[in-house]
Amino acid sequence: MKDLRILDILIIIVGIVFVILTATWTLSGREGQAFAEVTSLGEVYLYPLSQDGSWEFYGPSGRMVVEVKDEAARVAYSECPEHICESAGWLTQPPAWTACLPNRLILRIVAAQESEDDVDATVF
């Protein structure tokens, strides 16, 4: 393997800095209030992350509990067979989401002012 030249090292450093800056910008918190958006059986409900509480929803597989606490939201309980939605844990920033397919419920974190100019980190 040949020795690295100064220009090669400079290109590597610029690439690393670019990746770090892009990741920081994409994953940084958005300004404004965030909401927990729950879609259950076609109905959409918005709960501010600034107000703690828990809400029950019923789907084809049974009861579910969505909890908001300390600026985060989660599926605290579900009567679905796999409990994958519970294992997602606490969701804190957009565009985080979890879904319970047997109960037809989607929980996602949304910003107060989403615009079409916002970057969706999951679809780069």
C-alpha positions, 0 to 999 in steps of 0.5 A: 500500500502506498503512503498517503499524501497530504492531499489524501489526508486533507480529503479524508479530514474534510469528509469526516468533518462533513459527515459529523456536521451533517449528522449534527444538523440532521439530529439536532432538536427542532425549535418549538413544541413537539407533540405525540401524534397517535393514529388509532383506527383512522383517528388522529390524536395530538398530545403535547410532550410538555404535559405528562399523561397517559391515554388508553386506546383499543384496537383489534388485539385489545387495550393499549396505553400511550404515556407522555412523561418528561418530554418523551412518549412511549407505548407503555402497555399493549395487549398485542402478541409480540409487544414490539411497540413497547420495546421501542422505548421512549421517543423524544424527537421528530421523526421518531415513531413506533407502530403496533400493527395488530392494534392498528396504532401508530405513535410518532413524534412531530414538531409543532411546525412541520414544513416541506423544507424540513429534512426527513432523516429516515429518507436520505 
